[in-house]
């Protein structure tokens, strides 16, 4: 059975840009303008992610919560805008490391 397993890596600024743009696209409240410090799984809801963003205006770190599905869709949209091809009908997973988000795309036929 043929399989394909790819990973697309996004640093923190690319991840921030993807979520910010997707919020604009979906008419959802955007996060503050700033620098994404880290992303963690939300302790109260494991299907959500906490985005810790240092505000350009105040310098304080603010936390914004987005669902994992929302973030995956945002990263996919950034891939599309960046002309990175993603096959249709694949399993998509999000992996979180200290300094990047990884969109894992698996195709099993």
C-alpha positions as CSV (number, residue, x, y, z in Angstrom):
1,X,0.0,0.0,0.0
2,X,1.6,3.3,-1.1
3,X,2.1,5.9,1.6
4,X,3.3,9.5,1.7
5,X,4.3,11.4,4.8
6,X,5.3,15.0,4.6
7,X,6.0,17.7,7.1
8,X,5.8,21.5,6.5
9,X,7.6,23.6,9.1
10,X,6.5,27.0,10.2
11,X,8.5,29.2,12.5
12,X,6.7,31.3,15.1
13,X,6.4,34.4,12.9
14,X,5.1,32.4,10.0
15,X,2.6,30.7,12.4
16,X,1.5,34.1,13.7
17,X,1.1,35.4,10.2
18,X,-1.0,32.4,9.1
19,X,-3.4,32.7,12.1
20,X,-3.6,36.5,11.7
21,X,-4.4,36.2,8.0
22,X,-6.9,33.4,8.5
23,X,-8.7,35.5,11.2
24,X,-9.0,38.3,8.6
25,X,-10.3,35.8,6.0
26,X,-12.9,34.3,8.4
27,X,-13.9,37.7,10.0
28,X,-12.8,36.5,13.4
29,X,-11.2,38.8,16.0
30,X,-7.5,39.0,15.2
31,X,-4.8,38.6,17.8
32,X,-2.8,41.7,18.9
33,X,-0.1,42.9,16.7
34,X,3.1,41.5,18.1
35,X,5.6,38.6,18.3
36,X,4.5,35.0,18.9
37,X,6.5,33.8,21.8
38,X,5.2,30.2,22.1
39,X,2.3,27.9,21.4
40,X,1.0,25.3,23.9
41,X,-1.9,22.9,24.2
42,X,-4.6,24.5,26.3
43,X,-4.8,22.7,29.6
44,X,-8.6,23.1,30.0
45,X,-9.4,22.0,26.4
46,X,-6.9,19.7,24.7
47,X,-8.5,20.5,21.3
48,X,-7.4,24.2,21.6
49,X,-4.0,25.9,21.5
50,X,-2.8,28.8,23.5
51,X,-0.9,31.4,21.5
52,X,1.3,33.6,23.7
53,X,1.9,36.9,21.9
54,X,4.0,39.8,23.1
55,X,2.1,42.9,22.1
56,X,4.0,45.5,20.1
57,X,1.9,48.3,21.8
58,X,2.2,47.3,25.5
59,X,5.1,44.8,25.6
60,X,2.9,42.5,27.7
61,X,2.3,38.8,26.7
62,X,-1.3,38.1,25.9
63,X,-2.8,34.7,25.4
64,X,-5.2,33.9,22.5
65,X,-7.0,30.6,22.2
66,X,-7.6,28.9,18.8
67,X,-8.8,25.4,18.0
68,X,-6.3,23.0,16.5
69,X,-8.6,22.7,13.4
70,X,-8.5,26.5,13.0
71,X,-4.7,26.6,13.2
72,X,-4.4,23.7,10.7
73,X,-6.7,25.5,8.3
74,X,-4.6,28.7,8.7
75,X,-1.4,26.8,8.0
76,X,-3.0,25.2,4.9
77,X,-4.1,28.6,3.6
78,X,-0.5,29.9,4.1
79,X,0.7,26.9,2.1
80,X,-1.7,27.6,-0.7
81,X,-0.7,31.3,-0.7
82,X,2.9,30.3,-0.7
83,X,2.4,27.8,-3.6
84,X,3.2,24.8,-1.4
85,X,1.1,22.0,-2.8
86,X,-0.9,19.8,-0.4
87,X,-2.7,16.8,-1.7
88,X,-6.4,16.5,-1.2
89,X,-8.0,13.7,0.9
90,X,-5.0,13.4,3.3
91,X,-4.8,13.1,7.1
92,X,-3.5,16.4,8.5
93,X,-1.9,16.7,12.0
94,X,-0.3,19.4,13.9
95,X,2.9,18.9,15.8
96,X,4.2,21.5,18.2
97,X,7.9,22.0,19.1
98,X,9.6,24.6,21.2
99,X,10.1,27.0,18.3
100,X,7.9,25.9,15.4
101,X,4.6,24.4,14.3
102,X,4.7,21.4,11.9
103,X,1.9,20.5,9.6
104,X,2.1,16.8,9.0
105,X,0.4,15.5,5.9
106,X,-0.1,11.7,5.5
107,X,-1.5,10.0,2.5
108,X,-2.3,6.3,2.7
109,X,-3.9,4.6,-0.3
